[in-house]
Amino acid sequence: MDAIIDDLAAQHAELRSLIERCTDADWSRQTPCVGWDVADVLLHLVQTDEFAAASARGDLDRFHNGFLGAETSLTVDAAAAAQVEVERAIGAAAIAARWEQSSAALLAELRAGDPHRRVPWVARRLSLQTLASTRLAESWIHTGDIAIALDVELAPTNRLRHVTRLAWRTLPYAFA
């Protein structure tokens, strides 16, 4: 699991390099995520990293079937959009500062945890190691979204091996 967490930290560093160069105008550039600008995408990562850290700490253990579970009619995308909508007014500077905190907290919780412990996530429980891989995948995807909005070309890295392994392992469940 150390390799996954190290690569997640490296992915966060790549994202940080994009965020640090953002001008005031850059934060409002539209991304490939329809309806979301650069600040919105980063806010989404803040929120999901905060949820992941809370799950890794055990704060979400009461959600036996994931925090969306069967009791809601919301889709994952609708829930994410609603969360971003609630907080987007805090502004880019606050979002960037909060991302730094959520990134550090997530990495610390993942490093401290048992990789085999099952924790709640969106629709079910998964191992902490798989949660780390999903966070890497989402960070990689949204780093790309932000890079596209900023007209920055990113080179593929070896970090993608964890994302491809995750995709290979979850493909049988994707159609269920």
ChimeraX commands (.cxc) that place a marker at each C-alpha (Angstrom):
marker #1 position 0.00,0.00,0.00 radius 0.5
marker #1 position 2.96,2.34,0.56 radius 0.5
marker #1 position 3.52,2.49,-3.20 radius 0.5
marker #1 position -0.09,3.57,-3.81 radius 0.5
marker #1 position 0.09,6.25,-1.12 radius 0.5
marker #1 position 3.45,7.47,-2.40 radius 0.5
marker #1 position 1.98,7.73,-5.88 radius 0.5
marker #1 position -1.10,9.52,-4.53 radius 0.5
marker #1 position 1.25,12.01,-2.87 radius 0.5
marker #1 position 3.08,12.45,-6.18 radius 0.5
marker #1 position -0.26,12.98,-7.94 radius 0.5
marker #1 position -1.16,15.61,-5.36 radius 0.5
marker #1 position 2.20,17.28,-6.00 radius 0.5
marker #1 position 1.43,17.42,-9.74 radius 0.5
marker #1 position -1.96,18.93,-8.99 radius 0.5
marker #1 position -0.37,21.40,-6.55 radius 0.5
marker #1 position 1.97,22.56,-9.33 radius 0.5
marker #1 position -1.08,23.44,-11.43 radius 0.5
marker #1 position -2.93,25.14,-8.59 radius 0.5
marker #1 position 0.04,27.25,-7.58 radius 0.5
marker #1 position 0.26,28.78,-11.04 radius 0.5
marker #1 position -3.44,29.72,-11.23 radius 0.5
marker #1 position -4.20,33.38,-11.71 radius 0.5
marker #1 position -7.49,34.85,-10.52 radius 0.5
marker #1 position -8.88,34.40,-14.03 radius 0.5
marker #1 position -7.73,30.78,-14.26 radius 0.5
marker #1 position -9.98,29.65,-11.40 radius 0.5
marker #1 position -13.07,30.37,-13.47 radius 0.5
marker #1 position -11.88,28.55,-16.60 radius 0.5
marker #1 position -14.28,25.81,-17.64 radius 0.5
marker #1 position -13.11,22.22,-17.37 radius 0.5
marker #1 position -14.26,19.11,-19.24 radius 0.5
marker #1 position -16.55,18.50,-16.23 radius 0.5
marker #1 position -19.67,20.15,-17.62 radius 0.5
marker #1 position -20.73,23.11,-15.51 radius 0.5
marker #1 position -17.62,23.07,-13.34 radius 0.5
marker #1 position -14.73,25.48,-13.47 radius 0.5
marker #1 position -11.24,24.89,-12.07 radius 0.5
marker #1 position -12.29,25.99,-8.56 radius 0.5
marker #1 position -15.31,23.64,-8.64 radius 0.5
marker #1 position -13.19,20.64,-9.63 radius 0.5
marker #1 position -10.71,21.35,-6.86 radius 0.5
marker #1 position -13.57,21.80,-4.38 radius 0.5
marker #1 position -14.94,18.41,-5.42 radius 0.5
marker #1 position -11.54,16.87,-4.69 radius 0.5
marker #1 position -11.47,18.63,-1.32 radius 0.5
marker #1 position -14.87,17.24,-0.40 radius 0.5
marker #1 position -14.16,13.69,-1.54 radius 0.5
marker #1 position -10.71,13.66,0.09 radius 0.5
marker #1 position -12.36,14.82,3.33 radius 0.5
marker #1 position -14.91,12.00,3.05 radius 0.5
marker #1 position -12.15,9.50,2.35 radius 0.5
marker #1 position -10.10,10.65,5.35 radius 0.5
marker #1 position -13.22,10.43,7.54 radius 0.5
marker #1 position -13.89,6.92,6.27 radius 0.5
marker #1 position -10.28,5.86,6.88 radius 0.5
marker #1 position -10.51,7.23,10.45 radius 0.5
marker #1 position -13.71,5.24,11.10 radius 0.5
marker #1 position -15.97,8.30,11.26 radius 0.5
marker #1 position -18.30,6.85,8.60 radius 0.5
marker #1 position -18.54,3.31,9.99 radius 0.5
marker #1 position -22.26,3.80,10.68 radius 0.5
marker #1 position -22.83,3.69,6.91 radius 0.5
marker #1 position -22.75,-0.06,6.41 radius 0.5
marker #1 position -23.69,0.10,2.72 radius 0.5
marker #1 position -21.69,3.20,1.81 radius 0.5
marker #1 position -22.74,6.76,2.46 radius 0.5
marker #1 position -25.13,6.92,-0.49 radius 0.5
marker #1 position -26.50,3.45,0.25 radius 0.5
marker #1 position -29.88,2.17,-0.85 radius 0.5
marker #1 position -31.85,4.79,1.08 radius 0.5
marker #1 position -31.26,7.56,-1.45 radius 0.5
marker #1 position -32.31,8.11,-5.02 radius 0.5
marker #1 position -29.35,10.40,-5.72 radius 0.5
marker #1 position -26.76,9.32,-8.24 radius 0.5
marker #1 position -23.09,9.72,-7.38 radius 0.5
marker #1 position -22.81,12.58,-9.90 radius 0.5
marker #1 position -25.90,14.35,-8.54 radius 0.5
marker #1 position -24.63,14.06,-4.97 radius 0.5
marker #1 position -21.21,15.44,-5.97 radius 0.5
marker #1 position -22.78,18.33,-7.88 radius 0.5
marker #1 position -25.04,19.18,-4.95 radius 0.5
marker #1 position -22.09,19.25,-2.54 radius 0.5
marker #1 position -20.07,21.53,-4.82 radius 0.5
marker #1 position -23.06,23.83,-5.25 radius 0.5
marker #1 position -23.43,24.22,-1.48 radius 0.5
marker #1 position -19.83,25.36,-0.96 radius 0.5
marker #1 position -18.58,26.94,-4.18 radius 0.5
marker #1 position -19.08,30.49,-2.88 radius 0.5
marker #1 position -16.17,30.16,-0.41 radius 0.5
marker #1 position -13.83,31.21,-3.21 radius 0.5
marker #1 position -10.69,29.92,-4.86 radius 0.5
marker #1 position -8.19,30.93,-2.16 radius 0.5
marker #1 position -10.17,29.16,0.56 radius 0.5
marker #1 position -10.66,26.12,-1.67 radius 0.5
marker #1 position -6.92,25.90,-2.40 radius 0.5
marker #1 position -6.02,26.20,1.29 radius 0.5
marker #1 position -8.62,23.60,2.22 radius 0.5
marker #1 position -7.31,21.26,-0.48 radius 0.5
marker #1 position -3.81,21.44,1.06 radius 0.5
marker #1 position -5.31,20.44,4.42 radius 0.5
marker #1 position -7.51,17.68,3.02 radius 0.5
marker #1 position -4.64,16.27,0.95 radius 0.5
marker #1 position -2.35,16.06,3.97 radius 0.5
marker #1 position -5.08,14.60,6.18 radius 0.5
marker #1 position -6.00,11.95,3.63 radius 0.5
marker #1 position -2.40,10.85,3.14 radius 0.5
marker #1 position -1.86,10.66,6.90 radius 0.5
marker #1 position -5.01,8.58,7.49 radius 0.5
marker #1 position -4.15,6.18,4.67 radius 0.5
marker #1 position -0.60,5.72,5.97 radius 0.5
marker #1 position -1.86,5.06,9.51 radius 0.5
marker #1 position -4.51,2.52,8.52 radius 0.5
marker #1 position -4.58,-1.22,8.00 radius 0.5
marker #1 position -4.71,-1.68,4.19 radius 0.5
marker #1 position -7.06,-4.65,4.55 radius 0.5
marker #1 position -9.61,-2.97,6.84 radius 0.5
marker #1 position -12.92,-2.50,5.04 radius 0.5
marker #1 position -14.33,1.00,5.18 radius 0.5
marker #1 position -17.53,2.54,3.82 radius 0.5
marker #1 position -17.36,4.41,0.57 radius 0.5
marker #1 position -19.99,5.56,-1.90 radius 0.5
marker #1 position -22.17,2.50,-2.41 radius 0.5
marker #1 position -20.45,-0.23,-0.38 radius 0.5
marker #1 position -17.47,-1.09,1.77 radius 0.5
marker #1 position -14.02,-1.56,0.34 radius 0.5
marker #1 position -10.52,-2.12,1.64 radius 0.5
marker #1 position -8.47,0.87,2.67 radius 0.5
marker #1 position -6.01,-0.11,-0.06 radius 0.5
marker #1 position -8.75,0.05,-2.68 radius 0.5
marker #1 position -9.90,3.39,-1.27 radius 0.5
marker #1 position -6.34,4.68,-1.73 radius 0.5
marker #1 position -6.41,3.49,-5.34 radius 0.5
marker #1 position -9.78,5.15,-5.99 radius 0.5
marker #1 position -8.47,8.43,-4.56 radius 0.5
marker #1 position -5.44,8.18,-6.85 radius 0.5
marker #1 position -7.71,7.52,-9.84 radius 0.5
marker #1 position -9.97,10.46,-9.07 radius 0.5
marker #1 position -7.07,12.79,-8.37 radius 0.5
marker #1 position -5.43,11.74,-11.63 radius 0.5
marker #1 position -8.65,12.27,-13.61 radius 0.5
marker #1 position -9.35,15.70,-12.14 radius 0.5
marker #1 position -5.73,16.82,-12.37 radius 0.5
marker #1 position -6.17,16.16,-16.08 radius 0.5
marker #1 position -9.41,18.15,-16.14 radius 0.5
marker #1 position -7.68,21.12,-14.53 radius 0.5
marker #1 position -4.66,20.80,-16.82 radius 0.5
marker #1 position -6.93,20.84,-19.88 radius 0.5
marker #1 position -8.65,23.98,-18.61 radius 0.5
marker #1 position -5.26,25.64,-18.08 radius 0.5
marker #1 position -3.89,24.49,-21.46 radius 0.5
marker #1 position -1.18,22.42,-19.80 radius 0.5
marker #1 position -0.12,19.09,-21.25 radius 0.5
marker #1 position 0.72,16.44,-18.67 radius 0.5
marker #1 position 2.89,13.44,-19.43 radius 0.5
marker #1 position 1.63,10.01,-18.40 radius 0.5
marker #1 position 3.44,8.56,-15.42 radius 0.5
marker #1 position 3.98,5.17,-13.88 radius 0.5
marker #1 position 1.35,6.12,-11.28 radius 0.5
marker #1 position -1.26,4.95,-13.76 radius 0.5
marker #1 position -0.42,1.32,-12.97 radius 0.5
marker #1 position -2.57,1.56,-9.83 radius 0.5
marker #1 position -5.45,3.06,-11.80 radius 0.5
marker #1 position -5.28,0.35,-14.46 radius 0.5
marker #1 position -5.14,-2.37,-11.79 radius 0.5
marker #1 position -8.20,-0.84,-10.12 radius 0.5
marker #1 position -10.06,-0.77,-13.44 radius 0.5
marker #1 position -9.10,-4.37,-14.22 radius 0.5
marker #1 position -10.23,-5.58,-10.79 radius 0.5
marker #1 position -13.54,-3.70,-10.80 radius 0.5
marker #1 position -14.59,-4.29,-14.41 radius 0.5
marker #1 position -16.69,-7.37,-13.53 radius 0.5
marker #1 position -18.76,-5.20,-11.15 radius 0.5
marker #1 position -19.15,-2.28,-13.52 radius 0.5
marker #1 position -22.11,-3.83,-15.31 radius 0.5
marker #1 position -23.91,-5.04,-12.17 radius 0.5
marker link #1:1,2 radius 0.2
marker link #1:2,3 radius 0.2
marker link #1:3,4 radius 0.2
marker link #1:4,5 radius 0.2
marker link #1:5,6 radius 0.2
marker link #1:6,7 radius 0.2
marker link #1:7,8 radius 0.2
marker link #1:8,9 radius 0.2
marker link #1:9,10 radius 0.2
marker link #1:10,11 radius 0.2
marker link #1:11,12 radius 0.2
marker link #1:12,13 radius 0.2
marker link #1:13,14 radius 0.2
marker link #1:14,15 radius 0.2
marker link #1:15,16 radius 0.2
marker link #1:16,17 radius 0.2
marker link #1:17,18 radius 0.2
marker link #1:18,19 radius 0.2
marker link #1:19,20 radius 0.2
marker link #1:20,21 radius 0.2
marker link #1:21,22 radius 0.2
marker link #1:22,23 radius 0.2
marker link #1:23,24 radius 0.2
marker link #1:24,25 radius 0.2
marker link #1:25,26 radius 0.2
marker link #1:26,27 radius 0.2
marker link #1:27,28 radius 0.2
marker link #1:28,29 radius 0.2
marker link #1:29,30 radius 0.2
marker link #1:30,31 radius 0.2
marker link #1:31,32 radius 0.2
marker link #1:32,33 radius 0.2
marker link #1:33,34 radius 0.2
marker link #1:34,35 radius 0.2
marker link #1:35,36 radius 0.2
marker link #1:36,37 radius 0.2
marker link #1:37,38 radius 0.2
marker link #1:38,39 radius 0.2
marker link #1:39,40 radius 0.2
marker link #1:40,41 radius 0.2
marker link #1:41,42 radius 0.2
marker link #1:42,43 radius 0.2
marker link #1:43,44 radius 0.2
marker link #1:44,45 radius 0.2
marker link #1:45,46 radius 0.2
marker link #1:46,47 radius 0.2
marker link #1:47,48 radius 0.2
marker link #1:48,49 radius 0.2
marker link #1:49,50 radius 0.2
marker link #1:50,51 radius 0.2
marker link #1:51,52 radius 0.2
marker link #1:52,53 radius 0.2
marker link #1:53,54 radius 0.2
marker link #1:54,55 radius 0.2
marker link #1:55,56 radius 0.2
marker link #1:56,57 radius 0.2
marker link #1:57,58 radius 0.2
marker link #1:58,59 radius 0.2
marker link #1:59,60 radius 0.2
marker link #1:60,61 radius 0.2
marker link #1:61,62 radius 0.2
marker link #1:62,63 radius 0.2
marker link #1:63,64 radius 0.2
marker link #1:64,65 radius 0.2
marker link #1:65,66 radius 0.2
marker link #1:66,67 radius 0.2
marker link #1:67,68 radius 0.2
marker link #1:68,69 radius 0.2
marker link #1:69,70 radius 0.2
marker link #1:70,71 radius 0.2
marker link #1:71,72 radius 0.2
marker link #1:72,73 radius 0.2
marker link #1:73,74 radius 0.2
marker link #1:74,75 radius 0.2
marker link #1:75,76 radius 0.2
marker link #1:76,77 radius 0.2
marker link #1:77,78 radius 0.2
marker link #1:78,79 radius 0.2
marker link #1:79,80 radius 0.2
marker link #1:80,81 radius 0.2
marker link #1:81,82 radius 0.2
marker link #1:82,83 radius 0.2
marker link #1:83,84 radius 0.2
marker link #1:84,85 radius 0.2
marker link #1:85,86 radius 0.2
marker link #1:86,87 radius 0.2
marker link #1:87,88 radius 0.2
marker link #1:88,89 radius 0.2
marker link #1:89,90 radius 0.2
marker link #1:90,91 radius 0.2
marker link #1:91,92 radius 0.2
marker link #1:92,93 radius 0.2
marker link #1:93,94 radius 0.2
marker link #1:94,95 radius 0.2
marker link #1:95,96 radius 0.2
marker link #1:96,97 radius 0.2
marker link #1:97,98 radius 0.2
marker link #1:98,99 radius 0.2
marker link #1:99,100 radius 0.2
marker link #1:100,101 radius 0.2
marker link #1:101,102 radius 0.2
marker link #1:102,103 radius 0.2
marker link #1:103,104 radius 0.2
marker link #1:104,105 radius 0.2
marker link #1:105,106 radius 0.2
marker link #1:106,107 radius 0.2
marker link #1:107,108 radius 0.2
marker link #1:108,109 radius 0.2
marker link #1:109,110 radius 0.2
marker link #1:110,111 radius 0.2
marker link #1:111,112 radius 0.2
marker link #1:112,113 radius 0.2
marker link #1:113,114 radius 0.2
marker link #1:114,115 radius 0.2
marker link #1:115,116 radius 0.2
marker link #1:116,117 radius 0.2
marker link #1:117,118 radius 0.2
marker link #1:118,119 radius 0.2
marker link #1:119,120 radius 0.2
marker link #1:120,121 radius 0.2
marker link #1:121,122 radius 0.2
marker link #1:122,123 radius 0.2
marker link #1:123,124 radius 0.2
marker link #1:124,125 radius 0.2
marker link #1:125,126 radius 0.2
marker link #1:126,127 radius 0.2
marker link #1:127,128 radius 0.2
marker link #1:128,129 radius 0.2
marker link #1:129,130 radius 0.2
marker link #1:130,131 radius 0.2
marker link #1:131,132 radius 0.2
marker link #1:132,133 radius 0.2
marker link #1:133,134 radius 0.2
marker link #1:134,135 radius 0.2
marker link #1:135,136 radius 0.2
marker link #1:136,137 radius 0.2
marker link #1:137,138 radius 0.2
marker link #1:138,139 radius 0.2
marker link #1:139,140 radius 0.2
marker link #1:140,141 radius 0.2
marker link #1:141,142 radius 0.2
marker link #1:142,143 radius 0.2
marker link #1:143,144 radius 0.2
marker link #1:144,145 radius 0.2
marker link #1:145,146 radius 0.2
marker link #1:146,147 radius 0.2
marker link #1:147,148 radius 0.2
marker link #1:148,149 radius 0.2
marker link #1:149,150 radius 0.2
marker link #1:150,151 radius 0.2
marker link #1:151,152 radius 0.2
marker link #1:152,153 radius 0.2
marker link #1:153,154 radius 0.2
marker link #1:154,155 radius 0.2
marker link #1:155,156 radius 0.2
marker link #1:156,157 radius 0.2
marker link #1:157,158 radius 0.2
marker link #1:158,159 radius 0.2
marker link #1:159,160 radius 0.2
marker link #1:160,161 radius 0.2
marker link #1:161,162 radius 0.2
marker link #1:162,163 radius 0.2
marker link #1:163,164 radius 0.2
marker link #1:164,165 radius 0.2
marker link #1:165,166 radius 0.2
marker link #1:166,167 radius 0.2
marker link #1:167,168 radius 0.2
marker link #1:168,169 radius 0.2
marker link #1:169,170 radius 0.2
marker link #1:170,171 radius 0.2
marker link #1:171,172 radius 0.2
marker link #1:172,173 radius 0.2
marker link #1:173,174 radius 0.2
marker link #1:174,175 radius 0.2
marker link #1:175,176 radius 0.2
view
